[in-house]
């Protein structure tokens, strides 16, 4: 049954022509990336695994949720939860709860979208990926340019430049369940000033009961000369009002395709705004200076429907920062050094309105109504880094970098410390679950290093290898939002050591990248299936990733990415949920992949058949319960109607297969976010 309608923007004829032809320029190793150096650099010289989804492909995918886009990156899985919520995996399991937040660095135009120590596990719903100029993903720990949080990977969403085509674009989509989305984008020049503004507005009634979403996103970019250089103003804003559908509970409950929602009261309201001014100027003899001050604010209210008692959380952050970078490009040398400074003020409260609605004396007594947390945290963050590469002979390049980072928290508690009720009375069963430390300050200082080597094997292939360290300072919520029996002193920075090697290039018209990695992580913070936090975990991660692009003719092309990995525990635990060294971590598929077949004739038409694969994986750390995995097909098509007008269509879940977007096991129950059944999306677009 067809159940939805949606937009799929198309390509202009010029873009179709450049995309379909298997030219040397499209297939060689000179593809330009920016995220690993904060400047444009050829992929051939990059000793790391970096993927780029460009604007043409973003428009072809026309995703309504960022998970649909990220399937196209090897070793990456962004799950779709309810509404616009998601969880991320890059060379890792799907990380949830403590330890998930902050394991990945999310950037917009090279600037972190959240302050260090104040992450959002759903961070990508704050960014306008739908209208991005490109999305770049660094798989594995990033180099010295990015510090805390760039642990398993980094996602950089790059906004459209002012003069990128098309100059004007508008689209309207409509669908079932009161779904519609409108998008506009336009740019141009006035005098010596270039500008672009992009906006998307979405209203979705939700295919499950009481799961509607209203979301708006806005990006503006203004560039003009200043003091011998160029000044770019970057603004981004997002506003989300969401009714949240909870888990389906029960073994393979998703197979019945229920649309009911056991948590109709659940909601999330969130907004975020970011303003930056980036000034860069070329200096004498190959030197360049870049200065980027920025401001950020976020505000979020959401009902924690997944916890007994359903407490309401309210959090907010305000931060200002300054990023400075000085770089030099010579004949055989490239080097840069910089300093990042940041100050943040934050607030968090949690309040439970009534008694736990459960026939369980322990839950009712240890999770009392009233205020659980109410605190303020200010943070000071400073980092200095250097990154340099040296050409060795004609074909080899050596790169090395180092980063020194300092993060300090000043915490002020506004309730009585300890694990009592907010009126000072004691809870039974040894005390309330929620524990509040007394006022305190905590600081973390970390040094990370990276070393890489690239060897070009002729004009068509390059071999690379890299040693890198990543780290993640404890987040503010992990330090001060404690549970019974926890103390702040338990937490250290998570540390990850990584080694990888890869080969990229082409064989005839086949473009490929093959990479293998091994990583070890210590001081891993996570939440077990009983809902308790663990702070001394250790894990191992190893895998192999493949990315292939094959133009079959001027009209047909194939793309494939696949990964095979094992993510296992590297320690034993007997208290609480048992963990044995060598067992696989929950929510860690061994296999992930995506395959696409694209047809682009010369008549303003294109059709793409895609398949996204998620392998079987365990749902608990004892490796006793499993989700079998799934493959979901989609079909996308575009047709030019007349000059400047396009009609687009796509069918999601083409084979109408019951599946779970996310599955886990917690509180002695199987839980699922079900995948949508077969859905048709249609749209009308104007571009010029």
C-alpha positions, 0 to 999 in steps of 0.5 A: 500500500502506498502511504506517503508523498514527498519531494525529490529535487532533480539535477539541471541538465548541466549537472546531469551531463557532468555527473554521468560522463566518466571523465578523468577529472571525475575519477582521478585522485584530485577530488577536493575535501576540506574537513581534514585541513580546514582548507581545500586539499586533494584527497590523494594527499590525505592519510585518512578515511574521508568520504564526501557526499556532494550537493548533487547526491544530497539533492538526489537523495532528498532525505526527510531524515538524515539517516537516509543520506548517511547510508552512503558513507562506508562504516557509518550508520545513523539510526532513525528513532522517532521523528527527527531523533537519531543515534550515530555509529561511525566505526562503532556500535550505535552508542546510547545514553552516557558515552554516546553523547560526545563520541562524534564531532558534528561541525557546520562549515568547520565549526562545532555546532555544540560546545565541548562538554555539552553535546546533543546525541541528536545533534544532526537535527540541528543542522540543515543537511537537507540543503547542504552543499556537501557533507564530509565524514572523517571515519575514525579519530580526526587529526589535531585540528579537532579535539574532544568528541572527534573520537570515532568520527567527525561529520562536517556539514558544509553550507552552500556557497553564495554563487553555487547553482542554481541561483534560485530554487523552490520546491513543494512536497505533500503527502499522507498523514498531513505531511508537507515540506517547502524549500527555498534557496537563492543567492546572488551578488550586489556590488562586492557582496555575495549572498545566499539564503536557504530555508526549509519548513516541514510539517508532518502529522506522523505515521504513528499516533501522536508523532507529529513534527513541525520543523524549520531550518534557515541558513544564510551566508554573506561574503565580501572583501575586508582589509585585504581579505574576505569576510564570511558571515554564517548564520544557522537556525533550527526550530523543532516541535515534535510529538514523540512516539515511544518504543514498541515493546515485545519480541519482534513487535515491529512485524505487526506494523502497529501505528499505536503509540504508548507514549502519546504525552511524549514531546521534544521542543528544541531550538538552536542558533549559530552565528560566525564571522570568518575572516581569512587573508593571504599573507606574503610568501605562502602564508594565510591567516584565518580568524573565526569568532562565533556565538551559539545558543540552544534551548530544549525541553523534552519529556523522558518518556523512556524512564519510569516516572517520565521526568521533564528535562529542560536544558540550555547553553550559551557559548562564544568562541574564537578559532585562529589559524595560521597556515603556510603552503610551500613547494614541499611543505604545508603546515598550520598552527592554531588556537581555539578558545571557548566559554560556555554557560549552561543550565539543566533541570529535571522534574518529575510531576507524579509518582511512578506508575508501576506496581513496583515499590523499588521504582516508586520509592527510588524515583520520587516526584519533584525536582531531581536536578537543578544546576548551572555549569560554566566551562572554559575551553582552550586548545592549541594545535599544529599539523604539518605535512612534508613531501618526501620525493615525488610520490610520498607525503608524511604528515604529523600533528599534535593537539593540547587541550584544556577543559574546565567545568565550574558546577553550581548545584541549586538543590540539596546535595546527595540522593534525597528528595527535593524536600530533604527527606530520604528515599527507601531502598538505600536512597533515591536514584538521582544523586546531586554532587556538591558545588565543585570544579573539574578540569581535564587536560589531554594531548593527542598525536597523529602520524600519517603517510601517503604514497602515490602509486602512479597517477591512478592510485595512492596508499595511505596509513595512519596512527591517530589518537582520539579522546573525549572529555567527560560531558557535564551531564556525566559528571553532575547528573549522577545516579545512586552510588556514583561519584564524580571522581570515577570519570576520566577522559575516554581515550582511543588509539587507532591504526588504519591503512588503505588504498584508493584510486581507480582501475580503468573507469572503476574508482575505489577506496579500501580501508582497514582499521584497528582501534582500542578504547579505554575509560568507556562510559556507557549505560547497561541494559538495567539502566545503570551507568558504567564508567570503566569500560574498554572496547576493541574495534576492527573492520574493513571498508569498501567504497566503489563507483563504476560508470558503466556508460554515459547513461548508467552507473553503479555505486557500492559501499560496504563494511565488515566489522567487529566491535567487542568488549575488552574487559570483564564485569560481573556486577550488574549486567555481566560482560565478558571480554571478547563478546560483541557489544550490543547494537553493533552489526558486523555488516553495513552497506548500500548499493545504487544503480543510476540511469541518466539518459539525455532527456532530463530524466533520472532513475535510481534504485538503491538498497540499504543493508543493516546486518544482524546484531546482538541486542544485549551485552550477554550476546543472548538476544539478536535482531536479524537485520534487514535490507530496505530498497528505494526507488527514485525518479525525476523528470523535466516537465518544461524549462525550469520545472521538474517532477520528482518521485520516490518510493521508500521500502519498495519491497514493503518489508517489516523492519526495525530502524532501531532495536535494543533490549533494556529493562527486561524487554525487547524494544523497537522503533519500527520502520515505515511501510512502503511509501510514495513521495512526490514533489514539484520543483522550480530551479533556475 
